[in-house]
Amino acid sequence: MRTEDPAKARRIIEAAIRLFAERAYHEVRMEDIAAQAQVAKGTLYLHYKDKEDLFQGIMHHQLATLVDQMEATLRDNPNLPPEEKLLAMNRSVLGYFERNPMLLDIMQRVEFLRFGAKSACVEETRGRLLGNLARILREFPSRARATDEEITLEVVAHSGMMKEILHSLPRPWPEDLPERVTRLFVHGVGTVEKRRTPAKPKARSNAARR
């Protein structure tokens, strides 16, 4: 990707996001994106060499923006307990996708898996996100002696939970969703307070009835 004009590049990305969210990948043409962004088709090719490059550029730009915001929050609050850091991370992720639902719609498409799997820039940004998560998990006192394999498993478990929530939980999401997700991941289902079932009254003995 070339970035001669950042303002035009931003308009191109915003236009492409709208079109990729509305149509299948093969139905979106470069000329459609240029028209939506109100730029000449030649200008589009100054920034992206082809549609695949543009698609990967969208994923990298959006994910990098998310990770930058999340890392800034963590840098500004270095002394937070690990659970609070995990909550801040979950707030960043859930809040970002709630503000950018069209990006989430794009990520649900099969094409994201195909292109994202071979995009070095997307994988690098995703690695930053997962690396931050791994470092936060290692700060929990109970994980001080955890092996790399154990931390990797926990990172995968958290990522899978978040992906399922992002893709499957109907919007609008409840305001306390980040808190609930964090509590569920850290403390587990068994810690949720359960309603007590009223005990059945004991049958009286024959002697008591007399």
KOLGULUM-831556 format. One record per atom (N, C-alpha, C): atom name; residue in one letter; x, y, z. Coordinates in steps of 0.001 Angstrom, whole numbers, plus 500000, padded with zeros to 6 digits. Layout:
KOLGULUM-831556
- CA; A; X; Y; Z
...
end
This chain:
KOLGULUM-831556
- N; M; 500840; 498808; 500000
- CA; M; 500000; 500000; 500000
- C; M; 500874; 501241; 500000
- N; R; 500547; 502247; 499173
- CA; R; 501247; 503521; 499143
- C; R; 500321; 504593; 499722
- N; T; 500904; 505560; 500408
- CA; T; 500080; 506518; 501149
- C; T; 500438; 507953; 500788
- N; E; 500305; 508310; 499486
- CA; E; 500610; 509671; 499063
- C; E; 499661; 510682; 499696
- N; D; 498419; 510316; 499916
- CA; D; 497431; 511240; 500464
- C; D; 496637; 510517; 501553
- N; P; 496991; 510724; 502829
- CA; P; 496304; 510014; 503924
- C; P; 494804; 510252; 503956
- N; A; 494357; 511476; 503621
- CA; A; 492926; 511777; 503664
- C; A; 492173; 510954; 502624
- N; K; 492731; 510870; 501424
- CA; K; 492088; 510066; 500380
- C; K; 492148; 508590; 500733
- N; A; 493260; 508162; 501310
- CA; A; 493384; 506760; 501713
- C; A; 492310; 506398; 502730
- N; R; 492041; 507318; 503656
- CA; R; 491004; 507078; 504661
- C; R; 489627; 506999; 504012
- N; R; 489349; 507870; 503053
- CA; R; 488059; 507823; 502350
- C; R; 487916; 506516; 501571
- N; I; 488995; 506068; 500979
- CA; I; 488965; 504817; 500221
- C; I; 488649; 503646; 501146
- N; I; 489297; 503605; 502297
- CA; I; 489064; 502518; 503254
- C; I; 487620; 502536; 503747
- N; E; 487117; 503717; 504084
- CA; E; 485739; 503820; 504582
- C; E; 484743; 503379; 503511
- N; A; 484991; 503773; 502265
- CA; A; 484098; 503371; 501176
- C; A; 484165; 501868; 500956
- N; A; 485364; 501307; 500992
- CA; A; 485521; 499872; 500776
- C; A; 484851; 499066; 501883
- N; I; 484966; 499532; 503113
- CA; I; 484313; 498845; 504235
- C; I; 482809; 498768; 503998
- N; R; 482212; 499878; 503587
- CA; R; 480771; 499889; 503340
- C; R; 480395; 498896; 502241
- N; L; 481161; 498878; 501169
- CA; L; 480817; 498006; 500041
- C; L; 481064; 496536; 500368
- N; F; 482175; 496229; 501032
- CA; F; 482447; 494837; 501384
- C; F; 481439; 494316; 502407
- N; A; 480904; 495212; 503232
- CA; A; 479894; 494794; 504202
- C; A; 478554; 494529; 503525
- N; E; 478286; 495229; 502407
- CA; E; 477010; 495089; 501707
- C; E; 477006; 493961; 500689
- N; R; 478176; 493662; 500098
- CA; R; 478232; 492698; 499000
- C; R; 479273; 491612; 499268
- N; A; 479182; 490548; 498502
- CA; A; 480217; 489522; 498532
- C; A; 481493; 490074; 497916
- N; Y; 482627; 489497; 498288
- CA; Y; 483913; 490018; 497830
- C; Y; 483980; 490128; 496310
- N; H; 483543; 489083; 495602
- CA; H; 483681; 489063; 494143
- C; H; 482752; 490076; 493455
- N; E; 481763; 490588; 494185
- CA; E; 480820; 491547; 493600
- C; E; 481312; 492996; 493717
- N; V; 482352; 493225; 494505
- CA; V; 482860; 494584; 494697
- C; V; 483953; 494852; 493677
- N; R; 483770; 495900; 492868
- CA; R; 484765; 496262; 491857
- C; R; 485539; 497493; 492317
- N; M; 486746; 497608; 491815
- CA; M; 487577; 498749; 492183
- C; M; 486914; 500060; 491764
- N; E; 486260; 500071; 490600
- CA; E; 485602; 501291; 490162
- C; E; 484441; 501674; 491084
- N; D; 483775; 500663; 491676
- CA; D; 482709; 500949; 492636
- C; D; 483275; 501648; 493874
- N; I; 484422; 501151; 494339
- CA; I; 485053; 501740; 495515
- C; I; 485501; 503167; 495215
- N; A; 486083; 503373; 494041
- CA; A; 486528; 504713; 493661
- C; A; 485353; 505685; 493630
- N; A; 484237; 505251; 493059
- CA; A; 483062; 506112; 492984
- C; A; 482518; 506432; 494373
- N; Q; 482480; 505415; 495232
- CA; Q; 481972; 505626; 496591
- C; Q; 482876; 506570; 497376
- N; A; 484188; 506471; 497138
- CA; A; 485145; 507322; 497845
- C; A; 485309; 508685; 497189
- N; Q; 484683; 508855; 496030
- CA; Q; 484762; 510112; 495270
- C; Q; 486209; 510441; 494899
- N; V; 486888; 509427; 494380
- CA; V; 488246; 509609; 493857
- C; V; 488302; 508976; 492481
- N; A; 489287; 509366; 491690
- CA; A; 489469; 508760; 490377
- C; A; 489977; 507327; 490543
- N; K; 489645; 506474; 489587
- CA; K; 490085; 505088; 489673
- C; K; 491613; 505009; 489701
- N; G; 492259; 505914; 488952
- CA; G; 493720; 505938; 488970
- C; G; 494273; 506269; 490342
- N; T; 493577; 507133; 491082
- CA; T; 493998; 507478; 492440
- C; T; 493928; 506259; 493348
- N; L; 492897; 505448; 493131
- CA; L; 492740; 504225; 493920
- C; L; 493976; 503330; 493766
- N; Y; 494462; 503222; 492533
- CA; Y; 495613; 502356; 492273
- C; Y; 496929; 502979; 492737
- N; L; 496918; 504269; 493048
- CA; L; 498097; 504868; 493652
- C; L; 498282; 504396; 495087
- N; H; 497172; 504007; 495716
- CA; H; 497216; 503574; 497108
- C; H; 497221; 502055; 497248
- N; Y; 496554; 501350; 496362
- CA; Y; 496465; 499891; 496439
- C; Y; 496660; 499306; 495048
- N; K; 497444; 498236; 494967
- CA; K; 497755; 497677; 493658
- C; K; 496596; 496888; 493068
- N; D; 495729; 496303; 493913
- CA; D; 494575; 495567; 493420
- C; D; 493565; 495405; 494559
- N; K; 492472; 494712; 494266
- CA; K; 491403; 494583; 495253
- C; K; 491851; 493768; 496463
- N; E; 492666; 492748; 496251
- CA; E; 493143; 491944; 497372
- C; E; 494019; 492785; 498299
- N; D; 494880; 493612; 497704
- CA; D; 495730; 494498; 498493
- C; D; 494871; 495465; 499303
- N; L; 493798; 495966; 498711
- CA; L; 492887; 496869; 499406
- C; L; 492178; 496155; 500545
- N; F; 491723; 494940; 500299
- CA; F; 491021; 494175; 501330
- C; F; 491935; 493932; 502529
- N; Q; 493176; 493529; 502245
- CA; Q; 494134; 493310; 503324
- C; Q; 494454; 494624; 504034
- N; G; 494504; 495710; 503261
- CA; G; 494765; 497019; 503855
- C; G; 493691; 497417; 504853
- N; I; 492441; 497105; 504527
- CA; I; 491335; 497389; 505450
- C; I; 491545; 496650; 506765
- N; M; 491802; 495342; 506676
- CA; M; 491968; 494545; 507876
- C; M; 493134; 495058; 508718
- N; H; 494239; 495354; 508046
- CA; H; 495414; 495828; 508793
- C; H; 495140; 497183; 509434
- N; H; 494563; 498102; 508689
- CA; H; 494297; 499446; 509209
- C; H; 493373; 499400; 510419
- N; Q; 492290; 498652; 510310
- CA; Q; 491303; 498618; 511388
- C; Q; 491836; 497891; 512618
- N; L; 492485; 496742; 512405
- CA; L; 493017; 495998; 513543
- C; L; 494154; 496757; 514210
- N; A; 494990; 497432; 513407
- CA; A; 496086; 498214; 513976
- C; A; 495549; 499373; 514804
- N; T; 494475; 499995; 514347
- CA; T; 493853; 501081; 515115
- C; T; 493369; 500573; 516466
- N; L; 492724; 499407; 516461
- CA; L; 492240; 498800; 517697
- C; L; 493401; 498506; 518645
- N; V; 494449; 497865; 518147
- CA; V; 495574; 497487; 519002
- C; V; 496295; 498725; 519524
- N; D; 496443; 499751; 518687
- CA; D; 497087; 500990; 519131
- C; D; 496326; 501612; 520293
- N; Q; 495002; 501653; 520182
- CA; Q; 494179; 502230; 521244
- C; Q; 494287; 501412; 522529
- N; M; 494270; 500095; 522372
- CA; M; 494340; 499214; 523531
- C; M; 495694; 499337; 524231
- N; E; 496773; 499357; 523456
- CA; E; 498108; 499473; 524038
- C; E; 498299; 500827; 524720
- N; A; 497708; 501876; 524164
- CA; A; 497791; 503192; 524794
- C; A; 497119; 503185; 526161
- N; T; 495962; 502515; 526248
- CA; T; 495253; 502410; 527531
- C; T; 496101; 501668; 528557
- N; L; 496738; 500583; 528140
- CA; L; 497567; 499797; 529061
- C; L; 498808; 500576; 529486
- N; R; 499398; 501337; 528563
- CA; R; 500575; 502147; 528907
- C; R; 500227; 503239; 529911
- N; D; 499030; 503799; 529761
- CA; D; 498610; 504877; 530659
- C; D; 498225; 504369; 532043
- N; N; 498033; 503076; 532172
- CA; N; 497613; 502492; 533459
- C; N; 498470; 501268; 533790
- N; P; 499788; 501453; 533952
- CA; P; 500681; 500305; 534134
- C; P; 500515; 499589; 535468
- N; N; 499944; 500268; 536466
- CA; N; 499859; 499689; 537807
- C; N; 498522; 499008; 538095
- N; L; 497684; 498888; 537081
- CA; L; 496406; 498203; 537292
- C; L; 496640; 496727; 537619
- N; P; 495808; 496142; 538487
- CA; P; 495880; 494689; 538703
- C; P; 495592; 493968; 537386
- N; P; 496078; 492737; 537243
- CA; P; 495904; 492036; 535971
- C; P; 494453; 491872; 535533
- N; E; 493543; 491656; 536481
- CA; E; 492138; 491509; 536101
- C; E; 491594; 492814; 535530
- N; E; 492045; 493950; 536084
- CA; E; 491613; 495242; 535554
- C; E; 492213; 495492; 534169
- N; K; 493433; 495024; 533952
- CA; K; 494038; 495157; 532625
- C; K; 493273; 494318; 531603
- N; L; 492891; 493109; 532000
- CA; L; 492117; 492266; 531098
- C; L; 490767; 492905; 530802
- N; L; 490166; 493516; 531809
- CA; L; 488901; 494223; 531611
- C; L; 489087; 495387; 530642
- N; A; 490177; 496130; 530795
- CA; A; 490447; 497250; 529885
- C; A; 490614; 496754; 528455
- N; M; 491270; 495618; 528305
- CA; M; 491461; 495035; 526975
- C; M; 490119; 494613; 526383
- N; N; 489301; 493954; 527177
- CA; N; 487993; 493522; 526698
- C; N; 487103; 494713; 526355
- N; R; 487195; 495776; 527140
- CA; R; 486431; 496987; 526837
- C; R; 486860; 497572; 525492
- N; S; 488167; 497578; 525256
- CA; S; 488684; 498136; 524003
- C; S; 488156; 497350; 522811
- N; V; 488239; 496025; 522883
- CA; V; 487824; 495177; 521762
- C; V; 486326; 495282; 521520
- N; L; 485541; 495093; 522574
- CA; L; 484087; 495117; 522415
- C; L; 483600; 496507; 522015
- N; G; 484177; 497536; 522624
- CA; G; 483778; 498892; 522287
- C; G; 484119; 499255; 520853
- N; Y; 485276; 498809; 520381
- CA; Y; 485693; 499146; 519023
- C; Y; 484748; 498537; 517999
- N; F; 484422; 497262; 518183
- CA; F; 483550; 496606; 517212
- C; F; 482097; 497057; 517342
- N; E; 481705; 497518; 518525
- CA; E; 480355; 498070; 518650
- C; E; 480258; 499399; 517897
- N; R; 481361; 500146; 517887
- CA; R; 481381; 501411; 517142
- C; R; 481587; 501205; 515646
- N; N; 482100; 500034; 515269
- CA; N; 482401; 499738; 513865
- C; N; 481741; 498427; 513438
- N; P; 480418; 498365; 513478
- CA; P; 479734; 497091; 513177
- C; P; 479961; 496615; 511754
- N; M; 480196; 497535; 510814
- CA; M; 480401; 497101; 509433
- C; M; 481683; 496287; 509296
- N; L; 482703; 496654; 510074
- CA; L; 483941; 495878; 510047
- C; L; 483693; 494465; 510541
- N; L; 482887; 494341; 511565
- CA; L; 482561; 493021; 512093
- C; L; 481812; 492202; 511055
- N; D; 480928; 492830; 510301
- CA; D; 480211; 492127; 509240
- C; D; 481172; 491604; 508186
- N; I; 482198; 492401; 507872
- CA; I; 483191; 491959; 506884
- C; I; 483963; 490765; 507418
- N; M; 484362; 490829; 508672
- CA; M; 485166; 489765; 509254
- C; M; 484417; 488447; 509322
- N; Q; 483096; 488501; 509289
- CA; Q; 482308; 487283; 509321
- C; Q; 482329; 486543; 508000
- N; R; 482764; 487200; 506960
- CA; R; 482758; 486582; 505641
- C; R; 483917; 485611; 505479
- N; V; 483711; 484623; 504680
- CA; V; 484729; 483605; 504438
- C; V; 485992; 484221; 503868
- N; E; 485843; 485284; 503080
- CA; E; 487009; 485886; 502444
- C; E; 488016; 486389; 503464
- N; F; 487550; 486831; 504634
- CA; F; 488498; 487322; 505642
- C; F; 489437; 486216; 506069
- N; L; 488922; 485021; 506273
- CA; L; 489768; 483916; 506678
- C; L; 490788; 483593; 505600
- N; R; 490359; 483648; 504355
- CA; R; 491257; 483287; 503256
- C; R; 492355; 484324; 503088
- N; F; 491987; 485597; 503042
- CA; F; 492997; 486625; 502841
- C; F; 493797; 486876; 504117
- N; G; 493105; 486885; 505264
- CA; G; 493810; 487150; 506508
- C; G; 494885; 486120; 506793
- N; A; 494660; 484856; 506360
- CA; A; 495610; 483800; 506641
- C; A; 496941; 484028; 505946
- N; K; 496949; 484751; 504840
- CA; K; 498200; 484927; 504112
- C; K; 498654; 486384; 504091
- N; S; 498077; 487197; 504935
- CA; S; 498459; 488598; 505000
- C; S; 499446; 488793; 506141
- N; A; 500690; 489100; 505812
- CA; A; 501719; 489261; 506835
- C; A; 501398; 490411; 507778
- N; C; 500885; 491531; 507229
- CA; C; 500613; 492692; 508078
- C; C; 499461; 492415; 509038
- N; V; 498437; 491690; 508585
- CA; V; 497327; 491348; 509471
- C; V; 497797; 490400; 510560
- N; E; 498602; 489416; 510188
- CA; E; 499093; 488453; 511170
- C; E; 500013; 489133; 512185
- N; E; 500790; 490112; 511747
- CA; E; 501669; 490837; 512667
- C; E; 500850; 491608; 513688
- N; T; 499776; 492256; 513233
- CA; T; 498920; 493020; 514143
- C; T; 498175; 492086; 515089
- N; R; 497700; 490978; 514554
- CA; R; 497021; 489980; 515398
- C; R; 497995; 489444; 516452
- N; G; 499260; 489271; 516081
- CA; G; 500264; 488813; 517032
- C; G; 500471; 489800; 518170
- N; R; 500418; 491099; 517841
- CA; R; 500517; 492118; 518886
- C; R; 499370; 492003; 519875
- N; L; 498164; 491791; 519345
- CA; L; 496979; 491682; 520196
- C; L; 497106; 490483; 521135
- N; L; 497460; 489329; 520592
- CA; L; 497571; 488120; 521404
- C; L; 498765; 488196; 522355
- N; G; 499829; 488880; 521944
- CA; G; 500979; 489041; 522822
- C; G; 500639; 489856; 524051
- N; N; 499850; 490918; 523872
- CA; N; 499388; 491701; 525017
- C; N; 498541; 490854; 525952
- N; L; 497682; 490041; 525386
- CA; L; 496842; 489175; 526207
- C; L; 497693; 488197; 527010
- N; A; 498688; 487588; 526371
- CA; A; 499554; 486630; 527062
- C; A; 500292; 487294; 528215
- N; R; 500787; 488522; 528007
- CA; R; 501502; 489220; 529078
- C; R; 500583; 489537; 530253
- N; I; 499340; 489896; 529958
- CA; I; 498390; 490171; 531034
- C; I; 498104; 488898; 531830
- N; L; 497899; 487790; 531140
- CA; L; 497600; 486540; 531826
- C; L; 498753; 486109; 532727
- N; R; 499985; 486373; 532306
- CA; R; 501146; 485996; 533115
- C; R; 501250; 486830; 534383
- N; E; 500584; 487967; 534446
- CA; E; 500631; 488812; 535640
- C; E; 499738; 488296; 536754
- N; F; 498814; 487406; 536441
- CA; F; 497970; 486835; 537496
- C; F; 498852; 485992; 538416
- N; P; 498764; 486187; 539728
- CA; P; 499607; 485408; 540659
- C; P; 499496; 483899; 540451
- N; S; 498309; 483431; 540131
- CA; S; 498120; 481990; 539939
- C; S; 498798; 481463; 538686
- N; R; 499216; 482378; 537790
- CA; R; 499844; 481943; 536535
- C; R; 501344; 482205; 536532
- N; A; 501903; 482565; 537690
- CA; A; 503327; 482921; 537761
- C; A; 504225; 481798; 537274
- N; R; 503828; 480551; 537525
- CA; R; 504649; 479407; 537130
- C; R; 504039; 478643; 535963
- N; A; 503097; 479251; 535292
- CA; A; 502451; 478574; 534157
- C; A; 503453; 478402; 533018
- N; T; 503340; 477288; 532319
- CA; T; 504212; 477032; 531175
- C; T; 503736; 477837; 529976
- N; D; 504617; 477971; 528984
- CA; D; 504226; 478656; 527752
- C; D; 503037; 477963; 527106
- N; E; 503007; 476645; 527179
- CA; E; 501900; 475887; 526590
- C; E; 500583; 476213; 527284
- N; E; 500619; 476335; 528606
- CA; E; 499397; 476659; 529355
- C; E; 498900; 478068; 529017
- N; I; 499824; 479023; 528937
- CA; I; 499433; 480395; 528596
- C; I; 498878; 480451; 527179
- N; T; 499502; 479729; 526257
- CA; T; 499015; 479688; 524875
- C; T; 497598; 479147; 524824
- N; L; 497328; 478091; 525584
- CA; L; 495982; 477519; 525622
- C; L; 494980; 478539; 526149
- N; E; 495361; 479278; 527181
- CA; E; 494459; 480273; 527755
- C; E; 494218; 481430; 526785
- N; V; 495246; 481815; 526040
- CA; V; 495094; 482854; 525020
- C; V; 494106; 482396; 523954
- N; V; 494250; 481153; 523506
- CA; V; 493341; 480610; 522494
- C; V; 491914; 480552; 523037
- N; A; 491773; 480145; 524297
- CA; A; 490438; 480047; 524900
- C; A; 489782; 481418; 524983
- N; H; 490526; 482420; 525422
- CA; H; 489972; 483771; 525512
- C; H; 489611; 484304; 524131
- N; S; 490504; 484091; 523160
- CA; S; 490249; 484582; 521800
- C; S; 489012; 483922; 521205
- N; G; 488867; 482623; 521428
- CA; G; 487698; 481916; 520912
- C; G; 486414; 482426; 521537
- N; M; 486447; 482680; 522835
- CA; M; 485270; 483207; 523514
- C; M; 484891; 484579; 522962
- N; M; 485887; 485441; 522782
- CA; M; 485613; 486776; 522270
- C; M; 485069; 486732; 520843
- N; K; 485639; 485880; 519998
- CA; K; 485159; 485777; 518618
- C; K; 483705; 485336; 518575
- N; E; 483363; 484364; 519415
- CA; E; 481984; 483864; 519425
- C; E; 481029; 484945; 519910
- N; I; 481434; 485711; 520897
- CA; I; 480597; 486808; 521392
- C; I; 480425; 487866; 520305
- N; L; 481525; 488248; 519648
- CA; L; 481469; 489269; 518610
- C; L; 480551; 488859; 517468
- N; H; 480638; 487595; 517078
- CA; H; 479897; 487148; 515904
- C; H; 478469; 486703; 516215
- N; S; 478215; 486227; 517432
- CA; S; 476934; 485571; 517711
- C; S; 476005; 486333; 518640
- N; L; 476548; 487156; 519522
- CA; L; 475686; 487836; 520484
- C; L; 474987; 489012; 519807
- N; P; 473645; 489020; 519824
- CA; P; 472904; 490097; 519134
- C; P; 473252; 491478; 519696
- N; R; 473329; 492450; 518808
- CA; R; 473522; 493841; 519214
- C; R; 472164; 494524; 519312
- N; P; 472022; 495571; 520134
- CA; P; 473073; 496201; 520945
- C; P; 473473; 495351; 522146
- N; W; 474748; 495388; 522478
- CA; W; 475265; 494616; 523597
- C; W; 474989; 495336; 524907
- N; P; 474815; 494588; 525999
- CA; P; 474601; 495234; 527303
- C; P; 475830; 496041; 527706
- N; E; 475608; 497124; 528440
- CA; E; 476699; 498020; 528819
- C; E; 477757; 497319; 529664
- N; D; 477330; 496361; 530463
- CA; D; 478283; 495694; 531359
- C; D; 478868; 494430; 530740
- N; L; 478765; 494275; 529416
- CA; L; 479285; 493064; 528772
- C; L; 480779; 492857; 529040
- N; P; 481633; 493881; 528934
- CA; P; 483055; 493644; 529222
- C; P; 483289; 493105; 530633
- N; E; 482561; 493654; 531623
- CA; E; 482710; 493174; 532997
- C; E; 482267; 491721; 533120
- N; R; 481164; 491390; 532487
- CA; R; 480648; 490024; 532575
- C; R; 481578; 489033; 531893
- N; V; 482108; 489417; 530741
- CA; V; 483029; 488540; 530015
- C; V; 484310; 488317; 530816
- N; T; 484839; 489397; 531387
- CA; T; 486068; 489290; 532181
- C; T; 485855; 488406; 533394
- N; R; 484744; 488623; 534083
- CA; R; 484438; 487834; 535275
- C; R; 484272; 486364; 534920
- N; L; 483616; 486090; 533811
- CA; L; 483405; 484713; 533379
- C; L; 484730; 484033; 533055
- N; F; 485621; 484745; 532353
- CA; F; 486885; 484131; 531963
- C; F; 487803; 483913; 533166
- N; V; 487852; 484892; 534080
- CA; V; 488779; 484803; 535204
- C; V; 488281; 483861; 536281
- N; H; 486989; 483929; 536587
- CA; H; 486465; 483190; 537733
- C; H; 485635; 481957; 537354
- N; G; 485170; 481886; 536115
- CA; G; 484448; 480702; 535683
- C; G; 482971; 480731; 536003
- N; V; 482255; 479805; 535384
- CA; V; 480805; 479739; 535554
- C; V; 480430; 479384; 536976
- N; G; 481225; 478553; 537623
- CA; G; 480888; 478063; 538951
- C; G; 480851; 479134; 540010
- N; T; 481406; 480303; 539737
- CA; T; 481407; 481366; 540742
- C; T; 480179; 482248; 540671
- N; V; 479371; 482055; 539635
- CA; V; 478156; 482856; 539514
- C; V; 477189; 482468; 540615
- N; E; 476668; 483461; 541299
- CA; E; 475764; 483186; 542416
- C; E; 474494; 482519; 541906
- N; K; 474173; 481412; 542489
- CA; K; 472987; 480662; 542082
- C; K; 471842; 480909; 543062
- N; R; 470655; 480909; 542508
- CA; R; 469476; 481038; 543365
- C; R; 469264; 479731; 544113
- N; R; 469000; 479863; 545376
- CA; R; 468769; 478662; 546169
- C; R; 467339; 478160; 545971
- N; T; 467235; 476887; 545752
- CA; T; 465916; 476281; 545633
- C; T; 465350; 476077; 547023
- N; P; 464152; 476588; 547296
- CA; P; 463576; 476408; 548634
- C; P; 463491; 474940; 549015
- N; A; 463889; 474640; 550233
- CA; A; 463854; 473242; 550687
- C; A; 462412; 472800; 550886
- N; K; 462153; 471561; 550497
- CA; K; 460810; 471021; 550678
- C; K; 460581; 470756; 552161
- N; P; 459376; 471060; 552668
- CA; P; 459099; 470799; 554094
- C; P; 459133; 469309; 554383
- N; K; 459746; 468971; 555513
- CA; K; 459847; 467562; 555879
- C; K; 458491; 467046; 556348
- N; A; 458225; 465796; 556004
- CA; A; 456960; 465172; 556445
- C; A; 457008; 464942; 557945
- N; R; 455903; 465277; 558628
- CA; R; 455853; 465083; 560072
- C; R; 455649; 463622; 560406
- N; S; 456245; 463200; 561487
- CA; S; 456082; 461800; 561909
- C; S; 454690; 461622; 562490
- N; N; 454276; 460366; 562633
- CA; N; 452967; 460053; 563210
- C; N; 452859; 460615; 564630
- N; A; 453991; 460570; 565329
- CA; A; 453966; 461053; 566723
- C; A; 453734; 462558; 566759
- N; A; 454291; 463251; 565769
- CA; A; 454133; 464709; 565767
- C; A; 452740; 465120; 565431
- N; R; 452025; 464242; 564683
- CA; R; 450666; 464596; 564288
- C; R; 449695; 464451; 565444
- N; R; 450066; 463687; 566434
- CA; R; 449134; 463432; 567535
- C; R; 449051; 464614; 568480
end
